[in-house]
Amino acid sequence: MAVYGGIGLVSLPFDFIAEYADRPRRLTQEELDKITPRLLNISLELIQTGEALKKKYGEEAKSNSRSGKTLKEIDKYEESVQNFEAVIGSVSPRYRKSL
């Protein structure tokens, strides 16, 4: 579907208009102040958990001979990291410093 403006010289696909209407909105300073400490705490917890797993399992975590318990813990950690990256990915387009 296309939308014609004026006398038909300009044609914009409706998908472009819908994408513009659904674009990410800029975060306000209050929203950013609320989100930042929570994201910082989550990232620090993930770093500490990763370091603890590295100490606990060491080389076993890198090799292919992992036990079931090791796999579950490492998979749970990797899933947490992926979820955190998804959250950061959804917040970062909305954040832009004001000039």
HELIX and SHEET records of a PDB file:
HELIX    1   1 PHE A   14  ALA A   21  1                                   8    
HELIX    2   2 GLN A   29  TYR A   57  1                                  29    
HELIX    3   3 GLU A   59  LYS A   62  1                                   4    
HELIX    4   4 GLY A   68  VAL A   91  1                                  24    
HELIX    5   5 SER A   92  ARG A   94  5                                   3    
SHEET    1   A 2 ALA A   2  GLY A   5  0                                        
SHEET    2   A 2 VAL A  10  PRO A  13 -1                                        
END                                                                             
